[in-house]
């Protein structure tokens, strides 16, 4: 048939079909914007809502469907939708469940871009955004109003590292008809089973441990409830959030090693944190696995492990210029946002501009402990402390 066509047409339309029966361990990468149907009846009968078939690349291919299913399994959820970044996943939740006049509560230690998003919703969309002490627990009931629809929680806060009382917050929220959405990025769904604690919606930045390579931007929203998932699906379609098959494949390729990597990050971070606690330059080490970290009892009750991310607070006698010099002096620790990759990172934060009632006078530096040898990381930190 190809011989009866012009060469240009043959370049576009091929009669060749690869033989069936090929099997390999990696997930196949299915690229598609256009999805083909056998006939018009099949096109009209196909429904993207239940993911029983394929309609358009935006709504998924076998590659993205597989990633969604795997992520839902890890979280013990039933439904998952992908987003182009962690922040996009947060936006998806907000737009799915909030409308003008609704009230949303966010922890005062919330991820800074999430705060910016909430402030935008308040300024331009008429959604009321209020902030609460992350350690408020069940007392959050006193802050709730008749129009409170959604409560965000982070466990722990991604900079200040407090671990909230998730079951208490969920119980208070559900008693007044509000949903609870958790940013579960820190535990990667491995060290915290959120749905068992009462969480309704789990959001994760797959950019972190699921990717593991510091080379992918992606987010996910996971639920157990079909009605909640239907609202997320509708918002996902209306916002036009698509994820490329190549990026989905990179995350799929990394999932089998995620638990091994997470445990290695955890073990290394605890060793580095314990060493930092012995240093006179350091006033506090904010690591949920340590007893003096706010919310440690909640972490001990609800978590089975810890991530490679924690913060250190310097003695108040050291100025910002001095702690900046410490960060600049590091060699193995690179300066950069995000975490969960194999490289160690260090970022200084100005906490008094980020967190109300911040109890520490000294400068804070957040560390991501990568997969380098722990002794080398400690030696790097020791050298940099001399630069103070």
N, C-alpha and C positions, 0 to 999 in steps of 0.2 A: 504493500500500500504506500510505503514511503516513497517509492520510485515515481508515483503519480503526482507527487507534491513538489512544489518549489523548494529549493534548498532552504530558504528562510523559514518556511513552514515546518520543514523537517527538523530544523534546529529548535523549534518551539514544541512540536508534537512528536513524540517518539512512541513507537509501538512496542518497544521492549519492556518486558516485565521480568524482574529478577526472580529466579526460581524460589519456591517456598522451601522451608525446612532448615533455614539458617538459624543457628543458635549461638549466643555468646553471653558472657557474664555482664558486660556493660549494658546499661539501658540505651536503646536506640534514640538518636536525636531526630525528632520529627519537626522540621521547619514548615510553617504554614501560616499564611494570612488567609488565602482562599482555601476552603475545604470543599471537595467535590462530592456530588450526590449522583446516584445511579440514574435518577429520573426526577421529574418535578414532584411526583407524589412523595418520594422519599424526602425531598427538600422541605416540603410543607409539613411532613409528619415529624421531622426531627425537632427535639426540644433541648435547648441548651441548659435549662434550669436544673434538670436532674442528673446531668453528666452521663447519661446513658448512650450518648452519641456525640458526634462532632458537627458543629455548624459553622464556626468561624474561628480563625486562629486566636482571636482575643479571648474566646471562651475556653480555650484549651486544646491541647494535642495529647497523644499518648504520653509524651515526655512530661508535660506539666501535670497531667492527671496522676501519673505515677508518683511524682514528687509530693503532690498534695496528700495522696493516700499514705505515703510513708511518714510524713510529718504528723498526720492525724494519729497514726499508730503510736508514734513515739510519745505523744501527749496523752494517750488514752482518750482521744476525741473521736468524733465521727465525721466531721466535715472540716474542710480546709479550703481557703482561697489564698492565692498568691498576690503579692503587690510588688511594685518596682523597688521598694526600699522599706526599711523599718518605719520611717516616718510616714510613708504612704499607707502602710498598714494601720497606723494610728489614725490617720485621716479617714481611712475607710470605715473604721469603727465609729468615729464621731459623726460622719455624714449618714451612716446607716441608722443610727439610733437617736440623733438629736435634731430638733427643729427649733425654729424661732420661738422664744419664750421658755424653752427648757433650761434646766439647771444641771451643770456637770461639776463634780467635785474632783479635784486633782491634789495629790500630795505635794507639799511644799518643796520636796526634794525631786520633783519630776524632771525627767529628761528635758533639757533646755529647749530643743526644737518643739517638743510637745507643748511646753508652756507658750512658746511663740504662736503655735497653731491655735491653742485655746484662746489666747488674747485676740487673735484675728477673728475667731468665731464670735467672740463677744462684741468686738468693735463693728464688724460688718454684717453679721448674720443675726444679731439679736439673741444669741445664746449666752446665758449667764454662766461664767466660769469662776469658780471660787476655789480657794486653796486651804488645805487642812494640814495639821501636824501629822506626819506619817506614823507617829507612835500613838495616835489617838485611840486606836482599837475600837471597841464597841461604843465608845462615847461619840462616835461620828453620827450616831442617831440624832443627837441634839442639833447637828448642823443641817440635817436634811429638811427639805421643804416639800410641799405638795407637788412641785414641778421638778424635783430632782429625779432625773431619769438614769443617770450613769455616774458611777464612781470608778475612777482610775486608781490602780495601785501599782507600785513597783516593789519588787522583792529581790534584792535590796535596792535602795536608791543607787543609781549608777555612779554617783560621785561621793555622796556622804555616807552611803552604805548602811543606813538603818534598815532593819528587817521588821516590817509591820506584822500585826496580828491579823492574818488573812481570814481565819474562820470567824473571828469576832466582827470584822468589817462586813463580811458577806452576810452574816446573820442579821446585822442591823439593817443592811441595805434591802435584803429580801423581805424583811418585816414591813418595809414601807414601799415595796414594789419597784425598787431600783435594781438595775443591772450592775455587775461588777466586772470590769475588764482589767486583766493583769498583763503588764509587760514582764514576760517570763524569759527575757533574753539572757539574763545572767546565768540561769540554771540550764538553759538550752532544752528544757523539758526533760532533762535527765535526772536532776537532783531534787525536783519538786513536782509532785503530782497535783496540779492546781485544781482540777475538777473535783477531786476528792475533798477539797477544802471548801467547796462552795462557789468557786469562780465560775462565771457564766461564759466569759470570752477570754481566750488566751491570744495575745499578740507576741510575735517574736521577730527580731531582726535576724534573718538568716545570713546577713552579712558577717555575723560573728562566728560562732563555733560550727554552725552547719556548713558554712563555706570553708572556714579554716585557713584560707589562703590569702586573705586581705585583697581579694581581687573581684569580688562579686557584691553588688548591691541588690538586696531582695528582702521582702518581708512576708509574713504569713499571719493569717487570722484563723484560729481553730475554735470550733464549738462542738458541743454534743447535741444541741437542740436544733431540730429541723426548722422551726419557725425563725429562730435567730439567724440561721444560715441563709434562709430565703431573703431576709432583709440585707444581709451582707452581699449576697449574690446580685441583688438588684442594684445596690450602690456600686458594686464592682463594675457592672456593665455600664451604668450611667456615667461613672467617672472615667471609663475607658482604660482601666489599669491592665496592662498586658505585661507579660514576662517572657523574654526570649528563650527559645529552646536550648541554646548553648549555655546560658547562665543556669537554667534549670538542671542541665546535665552536670555542670560543675558541682552543684550542691549535691545531686544524687551520687556522684562519684565520691564525695567526701563523707557521706553519712556513715558508711561502714566503719570508718576509723574515728568517728566523733567521740564515742565513749572513751576510747583509749587515750585520745588527745586530751579530753576534758579531765580525766583522772590525772594525767601527767601535769597539766596546768595547775590543778588543785594542789597536788603534792608539792610542786615547786614553789607555789605561791605561799603555802603555809611555812615552808622553810625560810623563805626570804622575809616574810612578815615577822617570824619569830626572831630572826637576826636583827631586824630593824628595831624591835622592841628593846633590845639591849643597848641601843645607841643613845648617848646623852643628847645628841642633836634633835632627837625625835620625841615629841611630847605625847603623841598618840598614834597607834596603828588601828585603822578602822577596817577590820576584817571580820565578817560575821561569825567565823568559826572561833573567834577569841572572846573570852568571857566579858571583857570590858567594852565590846562593841554594842551600841544600842540595838536592842532587839535580838541579842544572842540567844535568849531562851526560846524565842519564836523560831529562829533558825534551827536550833537543836531539836525542837519538836517536829518541825515540818519538812526539813531538808535532809537529804542523804549524802550530800557532798557540797563542795564550794567551788566557785570558779577561780580563774587565775587573776581576777581583777579585785584590787583593794586600794585603799588610800592611806597616806601617811600625813600627819600634821607635825610641822616643825615647832620646836621651842619658839615662844613668842619673841625671844631676843633676836631672831634672825629676820631680816627685812625681806621684802619681796625681791629686791635686787640680788640678795644673797641666794635665795632659793632658786631664782632664775639661773644664777650662775651654776648652782648644783646641777640643774637639768641640762644646761648647755655642756657641762663637763662630762656627762655620761657618754660612753662610746657604744656599748652594746644596746642600751635602751635608746630607741629613736623617739623623736618628738612627733607625735601624730595622734589624731583622734581615731576612734573605733578601737576594737580589741578582738580577742578570740583567735588571732592568727599566731603563727609560729614565732614571730618577732616580738621581743619585749618593747614596751612603749612607756613613756613618761609624759604627763601633761600637768602643768600647774593650773590651778583654778582660783579665782577670786571669790571665795565663798560668801563674803559679806554682801556681795551684790547678787548672789544667787539664792540664798537660803535665809529666811527670817529666823531671828533668835539663834543664830549660829553660835554654839557655846565655846568655840576655840578661838584663841587670839592669834595663833600662829598660822603660817602659810600652809596650804594643802597641795600635795602633789599626788595624782592618781597613777598607779602603776598597773600595767598589764604584764604579767609574767608569761613569757613565751616558752619555747621548748629548747632554749639554750641550756647548757650545763649550769646547775644552780651555783656551784662554786665560782664560776666565771661571772655570773650576775652579781653575786655578793661582792666580789672583788671590784667590779665596775662601780657599784654603789659606794664602796669604801673609798675608792679613789676620788669620786665626785664629792663626797662629804668633806674631803680635805679642801675642796675649792670654796667652801662656804667662807 
